[in-house]
């Protein structure tokens, strides 16, 4: 499994959680197109793209779950807010 599809789907889901919704929706359209292009070029199999999409969504969802607690812990560790 290569990382191009994983990154595309991870970015799309993370942007839906943290960024503007319109950008997340655009990236959700863009991510499958990246995978389709990789299959069309013969660089990946369809199963690679599907596996990358699943792993990307899971990793982004986990990142969104630990984002706030991790940020709160780090802020208390350094003693001042980051933003």
CORZIGI-V19968 format. One record per pair of residues at least 4 apart in sequence whose C-alpha atoms are under 8 Angstrom apart, sorted by the first residue. I is the first residue (numbers start at 1). J is the second residue. D is the distance in whole Angstrom. If there is no record, write none. Layout:
i: {I | I}
j: {J | J}
d: {D | D}
This chain:
i: {1 | 1 | 1 | 1 | 2 | 2 | 2 | 2 | 3 | 3 | 4 | 4 | 4 | 4 | 5 | 5 | 5 | 5 | 5 | 5 | 5 | 5 | 5 | 6 | 6 | 6 | 6 | 6 | 6 | 6 | 6 | 7 | 7 | 8 | 8 | 8 | 8 | 8 | 8 | 8 | 9 | 9 | 9 | 9 | 9 | 9 | 9 | 9 | 9 | 10 | 10 | 10 | 10 | 10 | 10 | 10 | 11 | 11 | 11 | 12 | 12 | 12 | 12 | 12 | 12 | 13 | 13 | 13 | 13 | 13 | 13 | 14 | 14 | 14 | 14 | 14 | 14 | 14 | 15 | 15 | 15 | 15 | 15 | 16 | 16 | 16 | 16 | 16 | 17 | 18 | 19 | 19 | 20 | 21 | 22 | 23 | 24 | 25 | 26 | 27 | 28 | 29 | 30 | 31 | 32 | 33 | 34 | 35 | 35 | 36 | 36 | 37 | 38 | 38 | 38 | 39 | 39 | 39 | 39 | 39 | 44 | 44 | 45 | 46 | 47 | 48 | 49 | 50 | 51 | 52 | 53 | 54 | 55 | 56 | 57 | 58 | 59 | 60 | 61 | 62 | 63 | 64 | 66 | 67 | 68 | 69 | 70 | 71 | 72 | 73 | 74 | 75 | 75 | 75 | 75 | 76}
j: {48 | 49 | 51 | 52 | 6 | 44 | 48 | 52 | 7 | 52 | 8 | 34 | 35 | 52 | 9 | 31 | 32 | 34 | 35 | 49 | 52 | 53 | 56 | 10 | 49 | 52 | 53 | 54 | 55 | 56 | 57 | 11 | 56 | 12 | 27 | 30 | 31 | 34 | 53 | 56 | 13 | 27 | 28 | 31 | 32 | 52 | 53 | 56 | 57 | 14 | 53 | 56 | 57 | 58 | 59 | 60 | 15 | 27 | 60 | 16 | 24 | 25 | 27 | 28 | 31 | 17 | 24 | 28 | 57 | 60 | 61 | 18 | 19 | 24 | 60 | 61 | 63 | 64 | 19 | 20 | 21 | 23 | 24 | 20 | 21 | 23 | 24 | 25 | 64 | 64 | 23 | 24 | 24 | 25 | 26 | 27 | 28 | 29 | 30 | 31 | 32 | 33 | 34 | 35 | 36 | 37 | 38 | 39 | 49 | 40 | 49 | 41 | 42 | 43 | 44 | 43 | 44 | 45 | 46 | 49 | 48 | 49 | 49 | 50 | 51 | 52 | 53 | 54 | 55 | 56 | 57 | 58 | 59 | 60 | 61 | 62 | 63 | 64 | 65 | 66 | 67 | 68 | 70 | 71 | 72 | 73 | 74 | 75 | 76 | 77 | 78 | 79 | 80 | 81 | 82 | 80}
d: {5 | 8 | 7 | 7 | 8 | 8 | 7 | 7 | 6 | 7 | 6 | 8 | 8 | 8 | 6 | 7 | 8 | 7 | 6 | 6 | 5 | 6 | 8 | 6 | 8 | 4 | 5 | 8 | 6 | 4 | 8 | 6 | 6 | 6 | 8 | 8 | 5 | 7 | 8 | 8 | 6 | 8 | 7 | 5 | 8 | 8 | 6 | 5 | 6 | 6 | 8 | 4 | 5 | 8 | 7 | 5 | 6 | 7 | 7 | 6 | 5 | 7 | 5 | 5 | 7 | 6 | 7 | 8 | 6 | 6 | 7 | 6 | 8 | 8 | 5 | 7 | 8 | 7 | 5 | 7 | 7 | 7 | 5 | 7 | 6 | 7 | 4 | 7 | 7 | 8 | 7 | 7 | 7 | 6 | 6 | 6 | 6 | 6 | 6 | 6 | 7 | 7 | 6 | 7 | 6 | 6 | 6 | 6 | 6 | 6 | 8 | 6 | 6 | 5 | 6 | 6 | 5 | 6 | 6 | 8 | 6 | 7 | 7 | 6 | 6 | 6 | 6 | 6 | 6 | 6 | 6 | 6 | 6 | 6 | 6 | 6 | 6 | 6 | 6 | 6 | 6 | 8 | 6 | 6 | 6 | 6 | 6 | 6 | 6 | 6 | 6 | 6 | 6 | 5 | 7 | 7}
